[in-house]
Amino acid sequence: MIQRIGEPPRLDQTYTVRHGVYAVLLRGQQVLVTHQQDPHPEYQLPGGGIDPGESPLAALHREVIEETGWTIQPVRRLGAFRRFTYMPEYDLWAEKVCTVYHAQPVRPIGPPSEPGHTAVWMSPEVAIAELGNDGDRQFLMRALIGTR
């Protein structure tokens, strides 16, 4: 059973399962996150949905490049969580099954190509306070414990 983090599902709502991959990207004393402007401004771990026929690791590489402009080298799978949320950009109630990896940012290849996303380096302490969902915060803390 994958742990639920965040709000419980609404009993009056039908949810579509969406599998996604996300990365905790640590380099020195900084973490690389993405700031998504729409549908509401929020800091997030870089990542997103897995396209049909795409492997999770290919999706992770693609999403991190799209949202940060950085290439990565996966280090290890940290775990997974699920969250129930409304995704206004898709007009969809989703059960997001989020697999999180600890990865090393290798090099920037350009600015984020995903509209409305900005790559932001910040201290882990600030990121823990600023990330937009509890699952991102918990997995960042888990990665920090594993690196100290």
C-alpha positions in Angstrom: 0.0 0.0 0.0 1.4 3.4 -1.0 1.1 6.0 1.8 -1.3 8.8 1.3 0.0 12.3 2.1 -2.3 15.2 2.2 -6.1 15.5 2.0 -8.1 12.3 2.0 -10.2 11.6 -1.1 -13.6 13.2 -1.2 -16.3 10.5 -1.1 -18.4 12.5 -3.6 -15.6 12.6 -6.2 -14.3 10.1 -8.8 -10.5 10.3 -9.3 -8.3 9.4 -12.2 -5.0 7.7 -11.3 -2.0 9.6 -12.7 1.5 8.2 -12.3 4.3 10.6 -12.0 8.0 10.9 -11.2 9.7 13.6 -9.2 13.3 14.4 -8.2 15.0 15.7 -5.1 18.0 17.5 -6.7 20.8 18.3 -4.2 24.1 19.9 -5.0 26.3 21.1 -2.2 24.2 23.0 0.3 21.4 23.8 -2.2 18.4 22.1 -3.7 17.0 22.7 -7.2 13.3 23.2 -7.3 10.9 24.5 -9.9 8.6 27.4 -9.5 5.3 26.9 -11.4 3.4 30.1 -12.0 0.0 28.6 -13.1 -2.6 27.6 -12.2 -1.3 29.1 -8.9 2.2 30.1 -8.0 4.0 27.3 -6.1 7.4 25.7 -5.5 7.6 22.0 -6.4 10.0 19.2 -6.8 10.7 19.0 -10.5 8.8 16.2 -12.2 5.5 15.2 -13.6 3.4 12.7 -15.4 4.6 9.6 -17.2 3.5 9.6 -20.8 2.0 6.5 -22.4 4.7 4.0 -23.3 7.4 6.0 -21.5 9.5 4.4 -18.8 9.6 6.1 -15.4 13.3 7.0 -15.6 12.9 8.5 -19.1 9.9 10.5 -17.8 12.1 11.7 -14.9 14.9 12.9 -17.2 12.4 14.6 -19.6 10.4 16.3 -16.8 13.5 17.6 -15.0 14.9 19.1 -18.2 11.6 20.6 -19.1 11.1 22.2 -15.7 14.6 23.2 -14.8 16.8 23.0 -17.9 19.2 20.6 -16.1 20.3 17.1 -16.9 20.5 14.6 -14.1 22.1 11.4 -13.0 19.6 9.3 -11.0 21.0 8.1 -7.7 18.3 6.1 -6.0 14.5 5.7 -5.6 13.4 7.3 -2.3 9.9 5.9 -2.4 6.4 6.8 -3.4 3.3 8.5 -2.0 -0.2 9.3 -3.3 -2.2 12.4 -3.0 -5.7 13.3 -4.0 -6.1 16.7 -5.7 -7.9 18.7 -8.3 -5.7 19.6 -11.3 -7.2 22.7 -12.9 -4.8 22.7 -15.8 -6.4 19.4 -16.9 -9.9 19.9 -15.3 -9.3 16.6 -13.6 -9.7 15.2 -10.1 -6.6 13.0 -9.8 -5.1 10.3 -7.5 -1.5 11.2 -8.1 0.8 8.3 -7.5 4.2 10.1 -7.1 7.5 8.2 -7.2 10.3 10.3 -5.9 14.0 9.8 -6.7 17.2 11.4 -5.3 19.2 12.5 -8.3 22.3 14.6 -8.9 22.0 17.7 -11.2 24.8 17.3 -13.7 24.7 20.3 -16.0 22.3 23.0 -17.3 21.5 22.8 -21.0 19.3 25.8 -21.2 16.4 27.5 -19.5 13.2 25.5 -18.6 11.2 24.7 -21.7 8.0 24.2 -19.8 5.9 27.4 -19.9 5.5 29.1 -16.6 8.4 27.2 -14.9 11.5 28.7 -13.4 14.4 26.8 -11.9 15.3 28.0 -8.4 18.2 27.0 -6.2 17.6 27.4 -2.5 18.7 26.1 0.8 17.0 22.8 1.9 15.6 24.6 4.9 13.9 27.3 2.8 12.7 24.6 0.3 11.1 22.6 3.1 9.2 25.7 4.2 8.3 26.7 0.6 7.4 23.5 -1.2 3.7 23.4 -2.1 2.8 19.9 -0.8 3.5 17.8 2.2 4.8 14.9 0.1 7.5 17.0 -1.6 8.6 18.3 1.9 8.7 14.8 3.4 10.8 13.3 0.6 13.2 16.2 0.6 13.7 15.7 4.4 14.2 11.9 3.7 16.9 12.6 1.1 18.6 15.1 3.5 18.8 12.4 6.2 20.3 10.0 3.8 23.1 12.4 2.8 24.2 13.5 6.2 
